[in-house]
């Protein structure tokens, strides 16, 4: 992955990420996507605590659509990406992908999804407007 607009986060598969057979299926990819989105926001200076304390709001997942292609296995290394697809006044749509990354091999797509994040007031949990500084940093 070389597109500068795409945030990439490495994830190593540990035992707790797998089922009893040492395989990662559908549900844990959601967890990996969440990790990558969290690290992306942190890298931009917008961790959840910073957002809550500085702007009084936070992101919540309001919709997910994930397509599962193949399992990962114990000790695999994944590259999980996040890319802004669209940003509105109160929500973001993020495209995410998880690739198996092995030295000397082409990345293999394991799962992909579209995640919609809504902005809510951190006290009332009612929808609100995403701060302009956050939207600008993501573009």
GIRAJO-V339133 format. One record per residue. N is the residue number from 1. RES is the residue in one letter. SS is DSSP state (h for helix, s for strand, l for the rest). PHI is phi as a letter, one per 30 degrees, with the letter a starting at -180 (* if undefined). Layout:
{{N RES SS PHI} {N RES SS PHI}}
This chain:
{{1 X l *} {2 X l b} {3 X l d} {4 X l d} {5 X l d} {6 X l c} {7 X s d} {8 X s b} {9 X s b} {10 X s d} {11 X s b} {12 X s c} {13 X l d} {14 X l c} {15 X h e} {16 X h d} {17 X h d} {18 X l c} {19 X l d} {20 X l d} {21 X l c} {22 X l i} {23 X s c} {24 X s c} {25 X l c} {26 X h e} {27 X h d} {28 X h d} {29 X h d} {30 X h e} {31 X h d} {32 X h d} {33 X h d} {34 X h d} {35 X h e} {36 X h d} {37 X h d} {38 X h d} {39 X h d} {40 X h d} {41 X h d} {42 X h d} {43 X h d} {44 X l d} {45 X l i} {46 X l b} {47 X l d} {48 X h e} {49 X h d} {50 X h d} {51 X h d} {52 X h d} {53 X h d} {54 X h d} {55 X h b} {56 X l i} {57 X s b} {58 X s a} {59 X s d} {60 X s b} {61 X s d} {62 X s c} {63 X s a} {64 X s b} {65 X s b} {66 X s b} {67 X s c} {68 X s c} {69 X l c} {70 X l a} {71 X l d} {72 X s c} {73 X s b} {74 X l e} {75 X l i} {76 X l d} {77 X s c} {78 X s c} {79 X s c} {80 X s c} {81 X s c} {82 X s b} {83 X s b} {84 X s d} {85 X s c} {86 X s a} {87 X s b} {88 X l c} {89 X l d} {90 X l b} {91 X s a} {92 X s b} {93 X s c} {94 X s c} {95 X s c} {96 X s b} {97 X s b} {98 X s b} {99 X s c} {100 X s d} {101 X l c} {102 X l b} {103 X l e} {104 X l i} {105 X l b} {106 X l d} {107 X l e} {108 X s c} {109 X s d} {110 X s c} {111 X s a} {112 X s b} {113 X s a} {114 X s b} {115 X s c} {116 X s c} {117 X s c} {118 X s c} {119 X s c} {120 X s b} {121 X s d} {122 X l d} {123 X l c} {124 X l c} {125 X l i} {126 X l c} {127 X s e} {128 X l a} {129 X l c} {130 X l d} {131 X l e} {132 X h e} {133 X h d} {134 X h d} {135 X h d} {136 X h d} {137 X h d} {138 X h d} {139 X l d}}
